[in-house]
Amino acid sequence: RGNPILKHIRNIPWEYGNIIPDYVMGQATCALFLSLRYHQLHPNYIHDRLKSLGRSFDLRILLVQVDLSDPHHLLKDLSKICILADCTLILAFTAEEAGRYLETYKIYENKSPEAIMEKSDSNFMTKLTDCFTTVKSVNKTDCNTLISSFKTIEDIMNADKEDLGLCPGFGPQKVYLIIHV
């Protein structure tokens, strides 16, 4: 009660309960909240909280509100604590941002991992462009030039220095990089 984050949790239902963590976002997910200002005054507090939490949740989150002007030393300390406690560290710069993190975890609780995974583009030209732009100094325009000049990937791969050098925008260095990839 008196929690500054609760007024910012509007998109999901919540209730008070007698629980060890500050927030339970699912059967296996919980969060502890910590203000850096409070941590600066009471550095052992988070150790005690993590110890009392134990391993009762698969995903333990330490949600830290950065409310100091120079947080670097404390954040370094908290990063170390989280690594040793197998805990995920999330930084929020306002109570509203912290509330959004909690809402998001709860909303995605029963969703499949595909819901947040990057969508792969099955478009041939996109894949070809991604492939060729891994070569230093080759850009999307160069990819379009190559495919319009040579028609197939096989033709591009079998092209010699002279053929590649005839393409607009392809100097000796770019030709060298393409041939020696």
C-alpha positions as CSV (number, residue, x, y, z in Angstrom):
1,R,0.0,0.0,0.0
2,G,1.3,3.5,-0.8
3,N,3.2,2.0,-3.8
4,P,3.9,4.8,-6.4
5,I,3.8,2.3,-9.3
6,L,0.3,0.9,-8.7
7,K,-1.4,4.1,-9.9
8,H,0.4,3.6,-13.3
9,I,-0.8,0.0,-13.8
10,R,-4.1,0.6,-15.6
11,N,-4.2,-2.0,-18.4
12,I,-4.3,-5.1,-16.3
13,P,-6.2,-6.0,-13.1
14,W,-4.2,-6.2,-9.9
15,E,-4.8,-6.9,-6.3
16,Y,-3.1,-6.7,-2.9
17,G,-1.8,-9.9,-1.5
18,N,0.5,-11.3,1.3
19,I,3.4,-12.3,-0.9
20,I,7.2,-12.2,-0.6
21,P,8.0,-10.4,-3.9
22,D,6.6,-7.0,-4.6
23,Y,4.8,-8.1,-7.7
24,V,3.8,-11.5,-9.1
25,M,3.3,-11.4,-12.9
26,G,2.7,-15.1,-13.5
27,Q,3.2,-18.5,-11.9
28,A,6.9,-18.4,-12.5
29,T,7.6,-14.6,-12.8
30,C,8.0,-12.1,-10.0
31,A,9.6,-8.7,-9.5
32,L,11.2,-6.8,-6.6
33,F,11.1,-3.1,-6.8
34,L,14.0,-0.9,-5.6
35,S,14.6,2.8,-5.8
36,L,18.3,3.7,-6.2
37,R,17.8,6.4,-3.6
38,Y,16.6,3.8,-1.1
39,H,19.4,1.4,-2.0
40,Q,22.0,4.2,-1.4
41,L,20.6,4.6,2.2
42,H,20.0,0.8,2.8
43,P,22.5,-1.2,0.7
44,N,21.8,-4.5,2.5
45,Y,18.0,-4.3,1.9
46,I,18.1,-5.9,-1.5
47,H,20.3,-8.8,-0.3
48,D,17.8,-9.6,2.4
49,R,14.9,-9.4,0.0
50,L,16.6,-11.7,-2.6
51,K,17.6,-14.1,0.1
52,S,14.0,-14.3,1.4
53,L,12.7,-14.8,-2.2
54,G,14.9,-17.8,-2.7
55,R,14.4,-19.8,-5.9
56,S,10.6,-19.9,-5.7
57,F,10.2,-18.3,-9.2
58,D,11.9,-19.2,-12.5
59,L,12.1,-15.5,-13.6
60,R,13.1,-13.1,-10.9
61,I,13.2,-9.4,-11.9
62,L,14.8,-6.6,-10.0
63,L,13.0,-3.5,-11.2
64,V,15.1,-0.5,-10.3
65,Q,13.9,3.1,-10.5
66,V,16.9,5.3,-11.3
67,D,16.1,8.4,-9.2
68,L,19.7,9.7,-8.7
69,S,21.7,12.0,-10.8
70,D,24.9,9.8,-10.7
71,P,23.7,6.2,-10.5
72,H,26.8,4.5,-12.1
73,H,28.5,3.1,-9.0
74,L,25.2,1.8,-7.6
75,L,24.1,0.3,-10.9
76,K,27.4,-1.5,-11.2
77,D,26.9,-3.0,-7.7
78,L,23.3,-4.0,-8.6
79,S,24.4,-5.6,-11.8
80,K,26.8,-7.8,-9.9
81,I,24.2,-8.7,-7.4
82,C,21.7,-9.7,-10.1
83,I,24.3,-11.9,-11.9
84,L,25.1,-13.7,-8.7
85,A,21.4,-14.1,-7.7
86,D,20.3,-15.2,-11.3
87,C,18.0,-12.2,-11.4
88,T,17.1,-10.0,-14.4
89,L,17.9,-6.3,-13.9
90,I,15.5,-3.8,-15.5
91,L,16.0,0.0,-15.2
92,A,13.1,2.4,-15.2
93,F,13.5,6.1,-14.9
94,T,10.0,6.9,-13.8
95,A,7.3,5.2,-11.8
96,E,5.1,5.2,-15.0
97,E,7.8,3.4,-16.9
98,A,8.2,0.8,-14.2
99,G,4.4,0.2,-14.3
100,R,4.5,-0.3,-18.0
101,Y,7.2,-3.0,-17.6
102,L,5.1,-4.8,-15.1
103,E,2.0,-4.6,-17.3
104,T,4.0,-5.9,-20.3
105,Y,5.3,-8.9,-18.4
106,K,1.8,-9.7,-17.2
107,I,0.2,-9.2,-20.7
108,Y,2.8,-11.5,-22.3
109,E,2.6,-14.2,-19.5
110,N,0.7,-16.7,-21.6
111,K,1.8,-15.7,-25.1
112,S,4.2,-17.7,-27.2
113,P,7.7,-16.5,-27.7
114,E,6.9,-15.9,-31.4
115,A,4.8,-12.9,-30.3
116,I,8.0,-10.9,-29.4
117,M,10.4,-12.5,-31.9
118,E,11.6,-10.6,-34.9
119,K,9.5,-11.3,-38.0
120,S,11.6,-12.8,-40.7
121,D,11.1,-11.5,-44.2
122,S,10.9,-14.3,-46.7
123,N,11.3,-11.8,-49.7
124,F,14.2,-13.0,-51.9
125,M,15.5,-9.4,-52.5
126,T,15.5,-8.6,-48.8
127,K,17.5,-11.8,-48.1
128,L,19.9,-11.1,-50.9
129,T,20.4,-7.5,-49.8
130,D,21.0,-8.7,-46.2
131,C,23.6,-11.2,-47.5
132,F,25.5,-8.7,-49.7
133,T,25.4,-5.8,-47.2
134,T,27.4,-7.9,-44.7
135,V,30.4,-7.1,-47.0
136,K,32.0,-3.9,-45.9
137,S,31.1,-0.9,-48.1
138,V,28.4,-2.8,-50.1
139,N,25.0,-1.0,-49.7
140,K,21.4,-1.6,-50.9
141,T,22.0,0.3,-54.1
142,D,25.1,-1.9,-54.9
143,C,22.9,-5.0,-54.4
144,N,20.3,-3.7,-56.9
145,T,23.2,-2.9,-59.3
146,L,24.6,-6.4,-59.0
147,I,21.3,-8.2,-59.4
148,S,20.3,-6.1,-62.4
149,S,23.7,-6.6,-64.0
150,F,24.2,-10.3,-63.5
151,K,20.6,-11.6,-63.1
152,T,21.5,-14.6,-60.8
153,I,23.5,-15.1,-57.6
154,E,25.5,-17.7,-59.5
155,D,26.5,-15.1,-62.1
156,I,27.5,-12.7,-59.4
157,M,29.6,-15.3,-57.6
158,N,31.3,-16.4,-60.9
159,A,32.0,-12.8,-62.1
160,D,35.6,-11.8,-62.4
161,K,37.2,-8.5,-61.4
162,E,36.7,-6.9,-64.8
163,D,33.0,-7.8,-64.9
164,L,32.4,-6.4,-61.4
165,G,34.4,-3.3,-62.1
166,L,32.1,-2.4,-65.0
167,C,29.2,-2.0,-62.6
168,P,28.5,1.7,-61.7
169,G,29.8,2.5,-58.2
170,F,32.2,-0.4,-58.1
171,G,35.8,0.7,-57.7
172,P,38.8,-1.6,-57.2
173,Q,38.4,-1.8,-53.4
174,K,34.7,-2.8,-53.5
175,V,35.4,-5.4,-56.2
176,Y,38.3,-6.8,-54.1
177,L,36.1,-7.1,-51.0
178,I,33.3,-8.9,-53.0
179,I,35.7,-11.3,-54.6
180,H,37.5,-12.1,-51.4
181,V,34.5,-12.7,-49.1
